[in-house]
């Protein structure tokens, strides 16, 4: 095979030969043995050289074509593309749930959609931030322009009335939760959703709080299940993470009423509240109970974690306590990201970005739901945000699906890891994100995901068996 490095396939490895072949070709590209523009052998030629069925080589090429790593030119051949991935996937053993996966395409939730981010607007924002003079002294509350921009953003996009003085800049949601927890007495009990956001659980425990899991159903956090003697409750009412449901109006009213009656804070994480696709969102908890609710937002999911900024709207007593602690310890969120977001908001680029983002994500969501349905599964969750939930039968099936996808270059996240240990509740499934890849990468990944779901243990439909000679890749 002229120009192709030696390729070794292990017939006893338990990994399909086509997967091994695709992995080996990616590794060859990463190591420089294959370069953009190189012509690959025909499927028939490669099959003969490796002494495998042409079905194996055709399936491997199909996978690389779907990922955008290779491209076929009719009548000419199949070539390595210039946009080859920089971090190809090497053959891996079955992954443990929650383990780091060297993924080519990331279908885990929690990343922004950078494909719709206007690079020119991004550069303008940073230039505008750089035109401002450097700070002489720190400001514990945050950049005044940022606080004004956030108050206007909240009013326009979330219906929350809050003046600039009500807003504190933060380093993101988890950091803000940790700050609030540091104002509580050591060992204070804080209730969190189960399943829920584990980084917040870590921030709470790091601050010395006792974390208490509370179940979630189709209407959100089960308020009646909240125990007594709480100091705070953390929740994601606009789009529960990771189940993807919104808290009902009745639950919102009940939660605020209990907070007032029992004297604890409600930490409202509105991490992607701007991304709703069907009807207007329900009133924020912050609008229903400004005296007991701490409203939290972040730029990480709607723009980029590069900015490293978020915001907090809190009742005055708590706000004063947080400011005093920042002054005493010298801690404060960095100003650069605040100034960039301010510039994006003032120029109108942020509003335009959000409109593009909503259009893109709703289209992606439709593609994901269709692919999951075609594989005999369901995609649950409200029409909002950038992830859906795909329920699976049990933890064994969840682990197997994640492992098989990893072997084919797709990173998936299991629902199991989002439960607190010892909580007594456990659901299995995939928390399926669709914002991180490019649109082309997503479509290729969905084709692979569909195969993996059809092949999942216990699925009566099972995968379709290919013909011995298989479809040929143009060569």
LUMFI-778046 format. One record per residue: x, y, z of N, C-alpha, C in turn; residue in three letters. Coordinates in steps of 0.2 Angstrom, whole numbers, plus 5000, padded with zeros to 4 digits. Layout:
<rs>
XYZXYZXYZala/...
</rs>
This chain:
<rs>
500449945000500050005000500450065000unk/500650094994501050154994500850214997unk/501250245002501050305005500650295011unk/500450225013500050215019500550175024unk/500550205030500950175035500650105037unk/501050055040500849995042500249995046unk/499749955045499149955049499049885052unk/498949885058498949815062498249815065unk/497849755063497149745066497249685070unk/496949685076496949625081496249595080unk/496249535077495549495077495349475083unk/495749475088495549445095495349495100unk/495349565098495349615103494649625105unk/494149605102493449615104493149675101unk/493549715097493349775094493249765087unk/492749785084492649775077493149805073unk/493349765068493949775063493849845060unk/493249865058493149925055493349985059unk/493149975066493250025071494050035072unk/494349975072495149975073495450015067unk/495149995061495450025055495350105055unk/494750125057494650195057495150235062unk/495150195068495650225073496350235071unk/496550175068497250175065497450225060unk/496950245056497050295051497050365054unk/496650375059496650435063497350445066unk/497550395069498250405073498750415068unk/498750385062499250395057499250475055unk/498650505054498650575053498850615058unk/498750595065498950635070499750635071unk/500050575069500750565069501150595063unk/500750615058501050645052501150595047unk/501050535048501150485042500650495037unk/500050515038499550535033499550615034unk/499550645028499450725028498850745024unk/498550805025498050825021498150825014unk/497750805010497850795003498050725000unk/498350685005498550615003497950575001unk/498050534996497550494993497550424997unk/496950404999496950335002496850284997unk/497050224999496950164994496150154993unk/495950124988495250104987495050054992unk/494450044994494250004999494449924997unk/494349914990494549844988495349834989unk/495749884987496449874987496649864995unk/496349914999496549905006496249845009unk/495749815007495449755010495949695008unk/496149695002496649645000497249645003unk/497549705005498149715008498149695015unk/497549705018497449685026497149615026unk/496949585021496649525021495949525025unk/495549575024494949575027494349585022unk/493749575024493149585019493149665017unk/492949675011492849745009492349785013unk/491849745016491449775021491749815027unk/492349785029492749815034492949885032unk/493349885026493649945024493149995022unk/492549975019492050025017491750055023unk/491650015029491350035035491850095038unk/492450075038492950125041492950185037unk/492950185030492950245026492250285027unk/491750245028491050285029491150325035unk/491450295041491450325047491950395046unk/492450385043492950445042492650495038unk/492250475033491850525028491350565032unk/490950525037490450555041490750605046unk/491350595048491650635053491950695050unk/491950695043492350755039493050745039unk/493350695042494050685042494350665035unk/493950635031494150615024493550635019unk/493750645013493250665008493350625001unk/492750604998492750564992492650614986unk/493050604981492950634974492750584969unk/492150584967491850534962492350524956unk/492550464955492950444950493750464951unk/493850484957494550504958494850464964unk/494450464969494750434975494450464982unk/494750434987494650464994495250494997unk/495150554999495750595002495750615009unk/496250625012496350655019496150725018unk/495750755022495550825021496050875025unk/496050935023496450985027496150995034unk/495550985035495250995041495250935046unk/495850895045495850835049495850855057unk/495550815061495550835068496250835071unk/496350875076497050885079497050835085unk/496550805087496550765093496250695091unk/496550655087496150595085496050545090unk/495650505089495450445094495950385093unk/496250365098496650305097496250245100unk/496350185098495950135100495950135108unk/495350125111495350125118494950065121unk/495050045127494649995130494050025132unk/493549985134492850005136492950055142unk/492650115141492750165146492250155152unk/492550185158492150185164491650245163unk/491050235166490550295166490950355170unk/490950415167491250465170491950475169unk/492250425166493050435165493150475159unk/493750505159493950555153494050505147unk/493750535141493750495135494050545130unk/494650515127494950555121494550555115unk/494050605115493550605110493650645104unk/493450625098493450665092492850705092unk/492250685093491650725093491350715100unk/491250775103491050785110490250795110unk/489850745112489150745113488950745120unk/489450775124489250785131488950855132unk/488550865137488250935138488650975142unk/488551045141488851095145489351135141unk/489451125135489851165131489451215127unk/489751275125489351325121489451305113unk/489051335109489051325102489451375099unk/490151365098490551415095490551425088unk/490151375084490151385077489751445075unk/489251465080488851525078489151595081unk/489751585084490051645087490351685081unk/490151745080490451795075491151815077unk/491651785074492351805075492451875075unk/492151905070492351985070492052015076unk/491451995078491152025084491552015090unk/491851955090492251935096492851975096unk/493151985090493752025090493552105092unk/493052125090492852195091492752205099unk/492452155102492352155109492952155113unk/493452115111494152115115494452185113unk/494452215107494752275106494452335110unk/493752335110493452385114493652375122unk/493752315124493952305131494652335132unk/495052325127495752345128495852415127unk/495352455124495352525124495252565130unk/494952525135494852555142495452555146unk/495552605150496152615154496152555159unk/496752545161496852485166496652515173unk/496452465177496152475184496752505188unk/496552555192497052575198496952535204unk/496352525206496152485212495652435210unk/495552375214495052325212494352355214unk/493852325211493152345213492852275215unk/492652265221492452205223491752185220unk/491352235218490752225215490752205208unk/491252225204491352215197491352275193unk/491452275187491552325183490852365182unk/490752425183490152465183489752455176unk/490152455171489852445164489552375164unk/489852325166489652255166489052255170unk/488952285176488352275180487752305177unk/487952365173487352395170487152355164unk/487652325160487452285154487052225157unk/487252195162486852135165486152155167unk/486052205170485452225172484952235166unk/485252265161484852275155484752205151unk/485252165151485152095148484552055152unk/484552065159484052025162483352045161unk/483352115161482652145159482452125152unk/482852125147482652115141482552045139unk/482951995142482951925140482651885145unk/482651905151482351865156481751895161unk/481651955159481051985163481152005170unk/481852005172481952015179482152085180unk/481852125184481952195186482552195191unk/483152225189483652225194484152285192unk/484252335196484652385195485452365195unk/485852405192486552385192486852375199unk/486552415204486752405211486552335214unk/486052305211485852235213486252185211unk/486752195206487152145202487852145205unk/488052085206488752075207489052035202unk/489652045200490052005195490251945198unk/490251885195490551825198491051795193unk/491351745195491851705191491451645188unk/490751645188490351585186489951565191unk/489551515189488951495194489251455200unk/489751405198490051365204490351405209unk/490751455206491151505211490651545215unk/490051565212489651605215489251565221unk/489051505219488751465224489251455230unk/489951445228490451435234490451495238unk/490451555235490451615239489851625243unk/489251605241488651615245488651565251unk/488951505249489051445255489451475260unk/490051515258490451535263490151585268unk/489651615266489251655271488851615276unk/488751555275488351515280488751485285unk/488451465291488751435296489051375294unk/489651355297489951285295489451235296unk/489451185291489051125292488351135290unk/488151195288487451215286487251165280unk/486551145281486251105276486051135270unk/486251115264486051145258485751095254unk/485051095251484751045247484951065240unk/485051005236485151015229484750955226unk/484650975219484250925215484650865214unk/484250805214484550745212484150705207unk/484450695201485050705199485150785198unk/485850805198485950875198486650895196unk/486850955196487450985194488050965199unk/488450925197488950895202489550945204unk/489650995199490151045201489851095207unk/489251105207488951145212489051105219unk/488851035218488950995224489651005227unk/490150995223490851005225490951075228unk/490751125225490851195228490551205235unk/489951175236489651175242490051135247unk/490251075246490651035250491251075252unk/491551105247492251135248492151195253unk/491551225253491451275257491151255264unk/491151195265490951165272490251155273unk/489851155268489151135268488951065268unk/488451045271488150975271487650975265unk/487850935260487350925254486850875255unk/486250895254485650855255485250845248unk/485250785246484950775239484150775240unk/483850805235483150805235482850785228unk/482350735227482150715221481850765216unk/481950745210481650795204481150745200unk/480650775198480150745194479950785188unk/479450775184479350815178479150885179unk/478950905185478850965187479451005191unk/479950975191480551005194480650975201unk/481051015205481250995212480550985215unk/480550925219479950915223479950945230unk/479651005230479651045236479451015242unk/478950975241478650935247479150885250unk/479750875246480250825249480750865252unk/480750925252481350965256481250955263unk/481850935266481850925274481850995277unk/481850985284481851045288482551065290unk/482651115293483351145295483851155289unk/483551185284484051205278484251275279unk/484851285276485051355275484951385268unk/484951335263484851355256484651295252unk/484351315246484151265241484451285235unk/484751245231485051255225484551215219unk/484451255214483951225209484051255202unk/483851225197483951245190483251245187unk/482851295189482051295187481951305180unk/482351345176482151355169482251295165unk/482751255166482951195162483351155166unk/483051105170483351065175483951025172unk/484451035176485050995173485150935178unk/485150875175485250855168484550835165unk/483950835168483350805165483050845160unk/483150915160482950955155482250975155unk/481950965161481250995163481251065166unk/480651095165480651165169480151155175unk/480351195180479951185186479251225185unk/478751185187478051215186477951275190unk/477451315188477251375191477051365199unk/476651315200476451295207477051275211unk/477551245208478151225212478551285214unk/478651335209478951395210478651435216unk/478051445216477651485221477751445228unk/477751375228477851345234478551345237unk/479051345232479751345235479851415238unk/479651475235479751535237479351545244unk/478751515244478451525251478751485256unk/479051425255479351395260480051425262unk/480351455257480951495259480851555264unk/480251585262480151645267479951615274unk/479551565274479251545280479851515285unk/480351475281480851445285481451475285unk/481551535282482151575283482751545279unk/482751525273483351505269483351535262unk/483951535259484051565253483851505247unk/483551535242483451495236484051515231unk/484451475229484951485224484751465217unk/484551515213484251495206484751505201unk/484951445198485451435193485051445186unk/485151495183484851515176485351505170unk/485651445170486251435166486151445159unk/485551425156485451435149484751465148unk/484451505153483851525153483651565146unk/484151595143483951625137483751585131unk/483851515132483851475126483151435127unk/482551465125481951425125481651435118unk/481351385116481151375109480351375108unk/479951365113479251355112478851415114unk/478851425120478451475123478851525128unk/478551575130478951625134479051585141unk/479651595144479751555150479351585156unk/479251535161478951555167479251605171unk/478951645175479251695179479851665183unk/480451705183481051685187480851685194unk/481151635198481151635205481351705208unk/481851735205482051795207481551855207unk/481051845202480551895201479951875206unk/479851815208479351795213479551815220unk/480251805221480451815228481151845229unk/481151915227481751945227482051955234unk/481651945239481951945246482251885248unk/482151825245482451765247482851725241unk/482851755235483151715230483751745228unk/484251705226484951725224484951705216unk/484851745212484851735205485551725202unk/485751675198486351665196486351655188unk/486851685185486851675177487651675176unk/487751645169488451635167488451645160unk/489051665157489151675150489451605147unk/489651555151489951495149489551455144unk/488851455144488451415140488251455134unk/488151525135487851565129488351595125unk/488951605128489551635124490151595124unk/490551595129491151555130491351555137unk/491651495139491951505146492651545146unk/492851565140493451605139493351665143unk/492751695143492651755147492651745154unk/492551685157492551675164492151715169unk/491551735166491151785170490451765171unk/490151785176489451775177489151825182unk/488551815184488251875188487851845194unk/487751885198487351865204486851925206unk/486251915207485751965209485451935216unk/485651975221485451945228485152005232unk/484751985237484452025242485052065245unk/484952125247485452175250485852145255unk/485552115261485952095266486452045264unk/486251995260486751945257487251975253unk/487052025249487552065244488052095248unk/487852135253488352165258488852115261unk/488552065263489052015266489551985261unk/489351975255489751945250490352005248unk/490152065248490552115246491052125252unk/490852125258491352125264491852075264unk/491652015262492051955262492551965256unk/492351985251492851995245493352055247unk/493152105250493652155252494152125257unk/493852085262494252065267494752015265unk/494651975260495051925257495451945251unk/495251995248495552015241495351975235unk/494751935236494551895230494051935226unk/494051925220493551965216493651935209unk/493151935205493151905198493551955193unk/493951925189494351965184493952015180unk/494252065178493852115175493852115167unk/494352075164494352075157493752045154unk/493551985156492951955153492352005154unk/492252035160491752075161491652135155unk/492252165154492252215149492152195142unk/492352135140492152105134491452095133unk/491152065138490452055138490052125137unk/490252175141489952235141489952265134unk/490552265130490652285124490152245119unk/490152185120489652145115488952165116unk/488752175123488052195124487952265121unk/488352315122488252385120488252395113unk/488652355109488652355102488052325099unk/487652285103487152245100487352175097unk/487952155098488252095095488052035100unk/487952045106487651995111486951975109unk/486552025108485852005106485851975099unk/486251995094486251955088486451885089unk/486951885093487251815094486751765097unk/486351795102485851755105485351735100unk/485151775095484651755090484951705086unk/485551705084485851655079485851595083unk/486051595090486151535094485451495094unk/484951535096484251505096484051465090unk/484151505084484051465078484451405077unk/485051405078485451355077485351295081unk/485251305088485151255093484451215092unk/483951255090483351225089483351175083unk/483751195078483751155072484151085074unk/484751095078485151045080484750995084unk/484351025088483850985093483450935089unk/483150965084482650925079483050865076unk/483650875074484050825071484250775076unk/484450795082484550745087483950705089unk/483350735090482750695092482650645086unk/482650665080482550625074483050565074unk/483650575075484150525075484050475081unk/483850495087483750455093483150415091unk/482550445089481950405087482050355082unk/482450365077482650315072482950255075unk/483350265080483650215084483250175089unk/482650195089482150155094482150185101unk/482450245102482450275108482050345109unk/481950375114481650435115482150485118unk/481950545116482350605118481950645122unk/482050655129481650685133481850755135unk/481450805137481650865139481250925136unk/481150975139480851035136481151065130unk/480851095126481151125120481551185122unk/482151175125482551225128483251205128unk/483751245129484451235130484751195125unk/485351155127485751125122485851055124unk/485351015127485450945128484750915129unk/484750855128484150815129484350755133unk/483850715136483950655140483750595136unk/484150545135483950485132483950425137unk/483350415139483350355145483550295142unk/483950255146484150185145483950135150unk/483950075149483650025153483950025160unk/484550025161484950015167485650045166unk/486050035172486650065172487150015168unk/487049955167487449915163487349935155unk/486749945153486649975146486950035145unk/486950085150487250145150487950145149unk/488250105153489050095152489250065146unk/488850015143489049985137488950035131unk/488450075131488350125126488850175126unk/489050195132489650245132490250215130unk/490450155131491050125129491050115122unk/490450085119490450075112490550135108unk/490250195110490350255107491050285107unk/491350275113492050295114492550265109unk/492350195108492850155103492750185096unk/492150215095492050245088492050325088unk/492450345093492650415092492150465095unk/491650445099491150485101491150485109unk/491150545112491150555119490450565122unk/490150525126489450525129489550535136unk/488950565139488950575146488350535149unk/488450495154487950455157487550485163unk/486950475163486550505168486750485175unk/486950425176487150395182487650435186unk/488050465183488550505187488250575190unk/487650595188487350655190486950645197unk/486950575199486550565205487050565211unk/486850585217487350585223487350515226unk/487950495228488050435231487550425237unk/487250375237486850355243486150395243unk/485950425238485350465238484750415237unk/484850355235484250315235483950315228unk/484050365224483750365217484250355212unk/484050325207484550315201484150305195unk/484250345190484050335183484650325178unk/484550295173485050285168484850315161unk/485350335158485250365151485850405149unk/485750435144486250485141486050555142unk/486450595144486350675144486750695138unk/486350705133486550715126486650785124unk/487250815124487350885121487450885114unk/487250945111487250955104487551015102unk/487851055107488151125105488851125103unk/489251075106489951085105490251065098unk/489951015095490251005088490051055083unk/490351055077490151085071489551055069unk/489151085065488551055062488750985058unk/489250995054489450935050489750875055unk/490050895060490350845065489750815068unk/489250855070488650825073488250775069unk/488150795063487850745059488150675058unk/488850685057489250615057489150585064unk/489250615069489150585076488450555077unk/487950585075487250555076487150495072unk/487550485066487450425062487850365066unk/488350385069488750335074488250315080unk/488050375083487650365089487050315087unk/486750325082486150285080486350215080unk/486850195077487150125076487250105083unk/487550145088487750115094487050105098unk/486550145098485950135101485550075099unk/485550065092485250005089485549945092unk/486249945093486649885095486649885103unk/486249925106486349925114486049855116unk/486349835122486049765125485349775126unk/484949715125484249715126483849745121unk/484049775116483649805110483449745106unk/482849735105482549685101482649695094unk/482649765092482749775085483349755082unk/483949765086484549745084484849785078unk/485449775076485749815071485649775064unk/485549815059485449775052486149745050unk/486149685048486749655046486949675039unk/487549695038487749725031487849665026unk/487849675020487949625015488749615015unk/488949555013489649535013490149585010unk/489849615004490349655000490249735002unk/489649745005489549815008489549865002unk/489349925004489349984999490050004999unk/490250024993490950044992491050124992unk/491550144995491750214995492050234989unk/491850294986492150314980492850304980unk/493150274975493850254975494150254968unk/
</rs>
